[in-house]
Amino acid sequence: MALTGLRFPASALRGRRYPELPHRYRGEFQRDRDRIIHARAFRRLEDKTQVFGDRFSDHFRNRLTHTIEVAQIARTLASALGLDEDFTEALALAHDIGHPPFAHAGEEELNRQMRAFGDTFDHNLHALHIVESFEQRYARFPGLNLTFEVREGMVKHSRDFEPGERAEFDEYLPGLRPPLEAQLIDLADEVAYNTADLDDGHSAGLFTMEEIAAAVPHYGELAEEIVWQFPAAPEKVQFQEVLRRLIDLLASSLIEGTIESVQSSGVQSLDDVRRSPRLVRMSGEASPTNRALKKFLFEHVYSTPPLMEERRKACEGIAELFQYFLRHPAELPDGHRERIEELPLHRVVCDYIAGMTDGFFRRTATRLL
């Protein structure tokens, strides 16, 4: 059963901040998708760490390749559920453009530095600033002038918020859930990074297939089937065959779980979706597998000494460069120095560092520190 009745209706579009004429050949969400792909912030994802930095290997995911994988999974989900694929894809492609260098370590350290000023760093809010003002590509308006729905989905894809919780979010219907297309993104992201991190961790030699099978439900069954079918295949090929089936298991459970959730909720319209608890979820059969997979990755990948050391170095470097710019604001680029007239210095410094790639951060730190 597809959920075509809950597909985001074109008639409900709230438009763009700066009105534009319709395009002859592309819908509004297609235009948003294309603007995101052509943005500098999107290209910079190529040199931002996902989990393993480029010091380990050039075979591992970076933030850009991860984003492409999320978009592929999200489009599959949307297609199977009868939702708007272009809307979903635009949100998937934009979901990480606000991430700073060095993955979650970079985000945590920027937030730590900002807390000293009673402020915070949130990568979803930073992504909104990117598409609203930092990207300068058009003569008639600042930013990318994305539709309201894509901007709303960017700030709501992973969490809800209430009126007054954050002033900059108050125009995006606080207290209400986003459309189903936006609700898909967080779990599509989870499927993508859990399975990708398993792939990269296995390639790095951090664990064996037997160790995964002992800890993750369903994995052992999938592995037994593959070993029986392809006994002569190298282990790395057997692993890839199991991984494909694991992705299919998790994505299929998202489709089935969401259909079950919608049917039991009784929602009939977009307004019902907005007023209901979140409806996108995995079926009960796969939820334990997903939870166990997250626990396995934390124990065997994220908390391993090499990655812990990388995170420690990243945090130290970001803290040092942040403090340097606070002491030497004249070293900021011209465009950022001009913002100091309107914003606190710590916010300008945070935004500048957040936009850096890993490589640019290292070159800047080497030059200044």
Secondary structure, 3 states (H helix, E strand, C coil): CCCHHHCCCHHHCCCECCCCCCCCCCCHHHHHHHHHHCCHHHHHHHHCECCCCCCCCCCCCEHHHHHHHHHHHHHHHHHHHCCCHHHHHHHHHHCCCCCCCCHHHHHHHHHHHHHCCCCCCCHHHHHHHHHHHHCECCCCCCECCCEHHHHHHHHHCCCCCCCCCCHHHCCCCCCCCCCHHHHHHHHHHHHHHHHHHHHHHHHCCCCCHHHHHHHCCCHHHHHHHHHHHCCCCCHHHHHHHHHHHHHHHHHHHHHHHHHHHHHHHCCCCHHHHHHCCCCCCCCCCCHHHHHHHHHHHHHHHHCCHHHHHHHHHHHHHHHHHHHHHHHCHHHCCHHHHHHCCCCCHHHHHHHHHHCCCHHHHHHHHHHHC
